[in-house]
Amino acid sequence: MNDSTVKPRQICLVGLRCSGKSAVGRALAGLLGWPLYDTDTELTRMHGSIASQFARDGELEFRRREQAVLAECLGRYPLVLSTGGGAVLLAENRALLAGRHTVWLQAPPIELARRLMADPATAGQRPPLLPGTMAEADTGVSCRRWELEMERLLLEREPLYAEVARLRIDTGSQSPLAAAAIIARDLVTSIGNQP
């Protein structure tokens, strides 16, 4: 991506579920004094849990709504935006994200699986990654199975995240605040490099 095309007053966070988009987004918004928007939170507020949207309306309708929320949020300045893990699946969303200061948050699949299993309270809010419910996962599905599912999703989405991201941050080995500080420094550098 050409740095001269980046809109410096918008930071968009992309990555797989449990990569830290919401936590890093909160830390980054606090550091910059910018508002934080979370597409999943907005969609849940308007239409109910994401899991119920998938079950009731299907993924295609959910993705259409997600695109509308993404476009609406990206009309705001300044902005820290946390996207859903699948936001990059639509080419239209990738086109919107590509012109922003988009950061891909990454963690090893085993870490993503551990985080997912450690947070069963939000599992009912999300579409299932595997057949069954998170409650079944707690009693019968090993962390290894979730790790394999995260690896599968990463293989599917990695080129899409790479297409839109100007920066990659490993959130598996550092705190949300440390990751946010790296992003803030990168933003300052990119602003300084613009004509």
C-alpha positions in Angstrom: 0.0 0.0 0.0 1.2 3.5 -0.8 1.7 5.4 2.5 0.8 8.7 0.8 -2.8 7.4 0.4 -3.4 6.6 4.0 -6.0 8.7 5.9 -4.0 9.5 9.1 -6.9 10.2 11.4 -8.4 6.8 11.1 -7.0 3.6 12.4 -8.7 0.3 11.6 -7.9 -2.9 13.4 -8.3 -6.3 11.6 -7.5 -9.8 12.6 -9.0 -13.1 13.6 -11.4 -13.5 16.5 -9.6 -13.1 19.8 -6.6 -11.4 18.3 -7.1 -8.4 20.6 -8.9 -5.9 18.3 -11.3 -4.7 21.0 -8.7 -4.5 23.8 -6.0 -2.9 21.6 -8.7 -0.6 20.2 -9.7 0.6 23.7 -6.0 1.2 24.7 -5.3 3.0 21.4 -8.3 5.2 21.7 -7.3 6.1 25.2 -3.7 7.0 24.1 -4.9 9.1 21.2 -8.0 10.6 22.8 -10.0 9.4 19.8 -13.4 7.7 19.8 -13.5 3.9 19.5 -16.1 2.2 17.3 -16.5 -1.5 17.1 -18.4 -2.9 14.2 -19.5 -6.0 16.1 -20.8 -3.8 19.0 -22.7 -1.6 16.5 -24.2 -4.6 14.7 -25.2 -6.2 18.0 -26.8 -2.9 19.2 -28.9 -2.6 16.0 -29.8 -6.3 15.3 -29.1 -8.5 18.3 -26.2 -10.9 18.9 -24.1 -11.8 16.0 -24.8 -15.5 16.6 -28.6 -14.8 16.4 -28.1 -12.7 13.2 -26.2 -15.6 11.5 -28.9 -18.1 12.6 -31.9 -15.9 11.8 -30.7 -14.1 8.7 -27.7 -16.0 7.3 -24.1 -14.9 6.8 -24.8 -13.1 3.5 -27.3 -10.7 5.2 -24.9 -10.3 8.2 -22.0 -9.4 5.8 -24.3 -6.8 4.0 -25.1 -5.2 7.3 -21.4 -5.3 8.4 -20.5 -3.5 5.2 -23.0 -0.7 5.8 -21.8 -0.2 9.4 -18.1 -0.2 8.2 -18.9 2.4 5.6 -20.8 4.5 8.0 -18.1 4.4 10.7 -15.4 5.3 8.1 -17.2 8.5 7.5 -16.1 9.7 10.9 -12.8 11.5 11.9 -10.8 10.8 14.0 -11.5 7.2 14.6 -10.2 4.0 16.0 -12.2 1.1 14.5 -12.3 -2.5 15.6 -13.7 -4.7 12.9 -15.1 -8.2 13.0 -12.8 -11.1 12.2 -14.5 -11.7 8.9 -14.8 -8.1 7.8 -12.2 -8.6 5.1 -14.2 -11.4 3.4 -16.0 -8.9 1.1 -14.0 -7.1 -1.6 -16.0 -3.9 -0.9 -14.8 -3.9 2.7 -11.2 -4.5 1.7 -11.4 -1.5 -0.7 -12.7 0.6 2.2 -10.0 -0.6 4.6 -7.1 -0.4 2.1 -7.0 3.4 2.1 -6.9 3.7 5.9 -4.2 3.2 8.5 -5.2 -0.5 8.8 -3.3 -2.7 11.3 -3.5 -6.5 11.3 -3.4 -7.9 14.8 -1.9 -11.4 14.9 -1.4 -14.1 17.5 -0.4 -17.7 17.2 -3.5 -20.0 16.6 -2.8 -21.8 19.9 -3.1 -18.4 21.7 -6.3 -17.5 19.9 -7.7 -20.9 20.9 -6.8 -20.4 24.5 -8.3 -16.9 24.5 -11.5 -18.3 22.9 -11.9 -21.0 25.4 -11.1 -18.7 28.3 -14.0 -16.4 27.3 -17.1 -18.5 27.2 -19.3 -15.6 28.2 -19.0 -14.0 24.8 -19.3 -17.3 22.9 -23.1 -17.0 22.7 -22.7 -13.7 21.1 -20.6 -14.9 18.2 -21.2 -17.2 15.2 -19.9 -20.7 15.9 -16.5 -21.6 14.4 -17.2 -25.3 14.9 -20.4 -27.3 14.9 -22.1 -27.1 18.2 -22.0 -24.5 20.9 -19.3 -23.1 23.1 -20.8 -24.9 26.1 -20.1 -28.2 24.2 -16.6 -27.0 23.5 -16.0 -26.4 27.2 -17.0 -30.0 28.1 -15.8 -31.9 25.1 -13.8 -30.1 22.5 -10.1 -29.8 23.1 -8.1 -26.7 22.7 -6.2 -28.5 19.9 -9.4 -28.6 17.9 -10.0 -24.9 18.3 -6.3 -24.3 17.4 -6.8 -26.2 14.1 -9.9 -24.2 13.4 -8.0 -21.0 13.9 -5.2 -22.3 11.6 -7.8 -23.0 9.0 -9.3 -19.5 9.3 -5.9 -17.9 9.1 -5.0 -19.8 5.9 -8.3 -18.6 4.4 -8.0 -15.0 5.5 -4.3 -14.3 5.7 -4.0 -13.0 2.1 -7.1 -10.7 2.7 -5.6 -9.2 5.9 -2.3 -8.7 4.1 -4.1 -6.9 1.3 -5.4 -4.2 3.5 -2.8 -3.9 6.3 0.0 -1.4 6.4 1.3 -2.8 9.7 1.2 -6.1 11.5 1.4 -6.4 15.2 1.9 -9.6 17.3 -0.6 -9.5 20.1 0.4 -12.9 21.4 3.4 -11.8 23.3 2.6 -8.2 24.4 -0.1 -6.3 26.3 -2.9 -4.4 24.5 -1.2 -1.2 25.7 2.2 -2.1 24.3 0.5 -3.0 21.0 -1.4 0.3 21.0 1.8 2.3 21.7 3.5 0.7 18.6 0.5 1.6 16.4 0.5 5.2 17.8 4.2 5.5 17.0 3.6 4.2 13.5 0.8 6.6 13.0 3.0 9.6 14.0 5.8 8.3 11.6 3.3 8.0 8.7 2.0 11.5 9.3 5.5 12.8 9.3 6.2 11.1 5.9 3.2 12.5 4.1 3.7 15.3 1.7 
